[in-house]
Amino acid sequence: MANGYSIIAWCVVSVLGLAAATAESRPGSSTTVSSPWKALADYPRPPAPDTGWGIHDNPNCSWKPKQPDEFFKELRSRYGFTWFKVLACGADKLDVVEAARRQGVEPVVRLYVDRPSPHYPRPGDEETKFRKLVQAYVKAGAHYIEAGNEPNLNLEWSEGEWDKGNRAARLCIQWLRARRLIAEEGGIPVFYAMSVGGNDGRNAGQWWDDCFKTFAKMDTIAQAFAGCAFGVHCGPLNRPIDYPFNPEKNLPHATRQDRFDSLMKDNTTYLGVELLQYLMARYLPHPIPILGTEGGAFPDNHDDKSYPPVTPERHRDLNLEILRRFNPAHPRYWGDPLFAQMNWIYHADTPPFANDSWFNHPSYGRMPILEALEKEPRFDRGATLGGHTHGRPPGPPGK
């Protein structure tokens, strides 16, 4: 999860959604996707109507709702949330996952350990415990499993490992092993979500590209990604959702090549996953689901001084626009590969994360976004999949 300093960083990766990219023809039924790859329609989702809206657990992994079934029933029926990011320390959240599943909310489980890169889970006792946890959460109702977090930050690496270099290659080797273990125990592995600003000078997009290149060089693209999902942490900071292609900036009429080049240099925008989808189209034969497992706009953010800070009202408006674009009928629909946005965060009791709370904010109470969601029309974004693998751009510029 993000630390206090990396509030700029962590955000933002995001999913390509531009109308331009998603308005293309939608070729191919699920039968045209050859094994081991899967059509997007063949991945699990919550029961219809699936809005793609979600929220992240309390970052205190020992916290649990007192009445889990009522908790998830309200999240879904009152606010439209159909996804929930579960932060689990061991087997303490099995009952939470069971309740989410009963109430029609898709749980995405992160198995939390401190500094997981580049070895977790190690062979031996740690692997045995890991397998048992994955198996237990799958039995409880989870499909999607995370085994790491923001590995482009040094605080997520075991002591002394960050400075050894060759980080992307070592991370890829770790992933191939963790991915196999998760799949063998019945889960869908979720590739590590990056912070948009890495501690070695590479942004999220550059890490993605380096990892894709590494897997391609190792001839393990299918081994790494077929049947998997891709985690991202998406957020606009305090900028407009379409930054830097909004009319006020210098790229409102950018070409596809301009967009690709701009986003490769700077991912601090919710449009960062446009870049991710371009890269997927370059390296993968078929798209895989993208899960926003943290993110959204955060209260009081004022990282870009050329835009106003995120007041409670701007927090409402920015997040509402992000969530509205999950509707396939929206002219700027994010695209089919972006399955969900699990916004940071439901609630935290202590700094620095308490200020990011949507429920019971220490200064603002119940954030205005919640009242807005109560009134917002629901839709089923899964209805358009229909056995097709679509919403995928034709490839990076120049391909």
Beta strands, then each sheet from edge to edge (+ up, - down):
strand 1: 53-56
strand 2: 83-88
strand 3: 106-111
strand 4: 144-146
strand 5: 188-191
strand 6: 229-234
strand 7: 290-295
strand 8: 338-343
sheet 1: 1+ 2+ 3+ 4+ 5+ 6+ 7+ 8+ 1+
end
